[in-house]
Amino acid sequence: MVSCLLDCFEFSDRHTSDNLAEELLKVAKEWGVDNKVVCCVSDNAANITKAIKTLKWTHHPCLAHTINLFVRDALKVMKPTVNKVKAIVEFFHRSTTATHKLKSTQLQMGMPELKLKQDCVTRWNSTFHMIKRILESKDAVISTLAVMNASVDPLSQEEWEVLQEACTVLEPFEEVTVEISADSYVTASKMLIQCKGLQRVTAEHQTRVTTGKVTELVAALCASMDRKFHRIEYNTVLSESTILDPRFKKLAFNDNRAVDEALQRVTAAAARSSQPTSLPEGQEGEEAAEHEQEQPQASAVWRFFEERASGDTTRRNPSADLILEVRSYLEEPLFQRSADPLSWWETKASVYPRLTHVMARRLCIVATSVPSERIFSKTGQIITERINRISPSKLRHLVFLNANLH
């Protein structure tokens, strides 16, 4: 699967839905893909969501952004503890003496030299990485703070336990966020399984956690996922992508009705794709005449068979053939989970031609808008304190080349 950047430019107008829609359409028309947009994945901001709906393009919310919202909201139950961790990390980042002392303490204790990480307000997993890193350096941090008599509130034993349990609870969310944030392999078809997997794993923690704050954290996460992932199997984009992924098919669903509806939509899409396109008036007759001229004179010996074969082809029902194609596809053994589903379809394209056409418009959809977020991060790597006079037009070209020259 290949990912390309079409454009990245300075947008100085107000970020209204109409202005955004106008610019999106302008870029799409410039590249000649305005009639080929299958789906737009973005965050849940009202302006971009409305802009996509204005263009009548299919919209799907970014799963990473959704996870970020409800995990960050759930983390509020342990805000005092997290704030203490932030204060400790900031203390070490502000003081070179403290940082040097922490490194020497880590060496004395036979621990790896690990620098503490700060969190970022817009990314919940940065909080997870901050907690995980301070837990990895726990003994060295406690010792260094005590030796330096630091003016920060130390973490109590109970708070260390809260952090440890919270880290265990949040680990699967980090795993899913990383896996779905790629753009070089199929991701949307995994979302049904991963969302339900997160719900089950988190529910299991309800009977395992021992600290009150983490119990509240787990309850908040479960409640949020129940709301966000309710009837997720009926989501058109996700259900069709999943059913057309040879690794999952119907096995990813719990609701048989959702499976039936997804198969009906896929079958209808395949039927539309197999309908012959009408030729311009007059051209059809010309091509038919040319075809007759190209046909060699039929042998009298073979005439009876040709007439019978022609009649058999005429009697074939395209709808019945399509139903058989879908049924045959579903009866195929599941492809191994770690393999590339696109390679499977490449080998089966001649066997399932109609489904292959539909698949190409479903498995190309990504689960998140993280790839586009990475583009903005790259601009931060190009424009620095020492390199800060690059014009917007030159930056636009540099970002384009950086993203597309592999």
N, C-alpha and C positions, 0 to 999 in steps of 0.2 A: 504494500500500500504506500502511495506517495503523497506527501503533503507539500503544498506550494503556497507561497504568499503572493497575493494579487496586488496589494498596495498597503502602504502605511504612510500616512501623511498628516501634516498639521491641520487640525480642525478648529478654527477660531470662532465659528458661528455658535449660537446657543445650541446646546445639546437637546433640542426638542425632538419628538418622534418624527415630525415631518421633515426636519433637516437631516436627520439620520437616515430616514428612508430614501430621501433624494440622493444622498451620497452613496448609499449601498447600491441603489439601482444604477447610478452612474458608473461605478466600478464594474458591476456585473455586465453592463452593456459594452463597456470598453473592451472587455475580454470575450464578449460574445457568449456569455453563459447565463444571461438573464432568464432564458427559458429552460435552463438545465439545472436550476437550483432544486435540490432534493429536500434539504432540511437545513435550517439555521440553528446552531447551538450557541446560546449566550447565557449570561448570568440572568438573575431575576429582576433586574432593574426595569422599572415601568416604561421608561422612554424607548429602550432598545426592543423590548417585547412588543410594544405598540407599533414601532417602526416596521418590524418584520410582519406583523399582522396586516399593516397597511399595504404592504407589497403582496399580500396573499401568499406568502411563503410559509411552509410548515415550520413551526418553531418548537424547539425542545430545550428545556432548562438544563443548564450545566449541573451535572451530578456533584462535581467537586464543590461548586458554590453552595449547593443545597446542604451537603454534609458540613461545610464550613459554618453555615448559619446555625444549624441546630446543635452542633457540637460546642461551638463557642457559647451559645445560649445556655447549654447544660453545664458548662464549666463555671458558670456564675455561682453555683452552690458551694464551690470551694475557692471562691475569689480571695479571701484573706490569706489562705495558704499559698496560692499562686502569686499574690502580691509580695509575700515574703521572699519567695524564690526570685522574683524579679529584682527585688532590692539587693539580694545577695549577689546576683549576676552583675548588676550595675556597679556594685561596689568593686568587684574584681576588674571590671572593664575600665573603671575610672582610675584605678590605682595600679601603676606599673609595679610598685613594690609588692602589692598583694598578689598580682599575677605571677611575679617571679617566685614568691614564697610558695604559692600553690603548686607551681611546676616542681620546685625542689622537694616539696612534701610528697608529691605523687611519685617522684623517683625514689625517695627514701622508703616509701611503702610498697615499692615494686609495682606500682600502677602505671598504666600508659599515660603519657602527657596529653591530657585532653583540655581544650579550652572551653570554658562555659559558653553556652549559646543564649542569645537574647531572643525573645519572641517578637513577632510582628503582629500588629493589631488586625490586619486583614487576612491572616492565615492561621487557622486554628492549629495546624500541625506544627507550626513553629513553637507554640506553647508545649506541645507534646515533646518536641525535640529538646526544648529547654529543660523540661522535667526529667526526661530520660538521661540527659547529659549530667545533670547535677546528682542524679542517683548513682551514675557510674563513678562519680568522683566524691561520693558521700563522705567517706572517712577523711580524705584529704581536705575537703571543704570545712568540715567540723573542726579539724585540727588547726588549720590555717586561721580561721576566724577566732579561735580561742587564743592562739599565740599572739595575734595582732591586736587583740582586744577591739575588734571592729565595732563601729557604731551602727550595727544593723541587728535587727531582731533575729536570733537564731531559731531554727526549726526544732520543735519538740519531737520526741520519739514518736508520738501519735501522728504528727504531721508528716514525718518521714514515711510512716506506714500508709498514710492516706495517699501520698505521692506514688508509692510503689504499687498500690492496688489500682490507682487511677491510670497509671502507665499501662498496666496489664489490660484494663478495660478498653483503653483507647488504641492499643496496638492494631487491632483489626481494621479500624477506621483509617489509620495511616496506610496500612497495606492496600486497602481498596483504592484510596485516593491516588497512590502512586501508580497502581496498575491501570486505572482508567484514564490517567492523564497523558497517555501516549498518543501519537498520531501516525505511527508507522505500522500499526497492526489494528485489527478489528477490535473495537471496544464496546460499542452500543449493545451488541447482542449478549454481553456478559452482565448487563445491569440488573436484569430480573434476578438472576442467581445471586449476585453479590449483595443486592439490597436485602433479599430474604435471608441470606447468610448472616449479614450483620445483625438482623433482628434476632435470629436464633442464638447466635453467639452471645449477644448482649443479654438476652433473657436468661441464659445459663448462669451469668454472673450474679443474678439476683440471689441465688442460693449460696454463692461462694464468698462474696465480699463480707468483710467483718467490721469495717469502719462505717460510722454513720454517714459521713459526707459522701463517700463513694457509693453507698446505697442510694442516696439521693441523686447522685450523678447518673447511676444506672437507670433509675426510675424515670428521670428526665429524658434520657436518650431513648428509652423504650417508648415513652409517650410521644415524643417527636417523630420517631420513625413510624409509629402506628398512623399518625396523621399524614405524614409526607408520602409514605409508600402504600397508602390505602388504595386498593384497586389498581396497583401498578401493572398487573398483568393485562389490563384492558387498555393500556397506553398503546396507541396505534404504532408509533415508531418503534418502541421497544419490543412489542409482541411480534411484529412482522420480522424485525431483524433477528430475533431469537429463533423463531420457527424456521428461518432460512439459514441458520448456522448449523452445519452438519454435525457439530460437536454437541449440540443441545437439543434441537428440535422440540418435541412435545415434553421431553423429560424436565425441562426447566419450569414447567407450569404446574400449579396445584389445582387450578380451576379449569375443568374440562370445557366449560362454556367459553372461557377466554381463548382456549385453543381453537375451538370451532369457529369463533368469530375472526380470529387471525387468519385461519386457513381460508375462510371465505373471501377475505379481502385480498389475500395473496393470489388466490385462484382468479378472482375478478381482474386483478392487475395483469396477470399473465394472459388472460383472455384478450384484454385490450391491446397488449403488446403484440399478439399474434395476428391481429386483424390486418388484412392487406391494405396498403395505402392506395387510394385512388389516383390514377394518372390524370394529367390534364386532358381536357376534351380534345379528341382528335388523335392524341398521341397513342392512346390505347389501341386504336384500330391500326395505326401504322406499325406498332410493335408486333401486333398479332400477325400482320401480313409478313413482316420480316421473319418472324418465327417460323411461319409456314414455309417460307422460301429456304430457310436454313435446314429444315427437317429433311433428311434423306428419304427417298421413295421407299415406303414400307414393303417388305418382302411379302409376297402372297402366302408363303409358307407360315410366316409368323402372324398374319393378319388376325386369325381367330383368337390367338392368345392376347394380342395387343388390345383387342376390343373388350375381352373379358377383364384384363387388368385395369383398363380405363374405367370400366363400370364399377369395379371394386373400389377404386380410389374415390369415385364420385359418391358412393354410398357411405363413406367414412364420416363420422360425426366429430367435428373438431372439439366440441365440448367434452365428449366422452374421452377423447384422446388426452385432453388436458387433465381430466380427473384421474385417469390412469397414470399420467406423469407425476402428479402430486402424490398419489398413493404409493407409487414405486419409490419416489424419493423418501417418503416417510419410513418405508420398510427397509431402507438401506441401514446397515449397522452404523452406530455413532462413530464419528471420527475422533481420534485421540485428542484430549483437551488441550495439550500443549502444542498441537500442530496448527498450521495456518489454514483456516477454512477456505481462503481464496485459492489455495493450491488444489484443494479438493474439487472446487467448482471448475477450476481450469481443466481438470481431467474429465469432468462429467458434463462439460458444456454441450457436447453433441448428443448426450443421452437425455438431458433435461433442458432443451433450448429455451423454452418459454420461461421456466423458473430461473434460469441463468440471467435472463434479461431483467427480471424483477429483483433478483439478488443484488445485481450491480448497483441498484438504486437504494438498497437498504443497508448492506454491510459497509458501505463507504461512510456512513454516519458515525461521527465520533461521540463519545459519552460526555466530554467536557469541552469548555472553551479555554482550557489551560494552554494549548499550543499558541493561541493568539496572545495570551498573557505573557508568554515567554518572549514574544517579539518586543514588547515594551521593556522587558528586562534587558534585552540586547541593546536597546537604544541607550540605556543607562551605562552600559559597558563602553559604548562608543563616545558618548558625551561625558567627559570627566571634568574635574576642576582645572586640569591643564589643557584639555581640549574642549573648549566651550564656545568657540566662535564659528562652528560649522553651520551653514545656512540650512533652513528647513528642507530645501529642494535637494541639497547634497546628502543630507541625512536620509532622506527618503530613498535615494538611490543606493546608499551604503547598506541600509537595512534590507532592501530588496535583494541585493546581491548576497548579503550574508545569509539570508534565509533560504535562498534558492540554489546557490552554488554548493553542491554536495561533493 
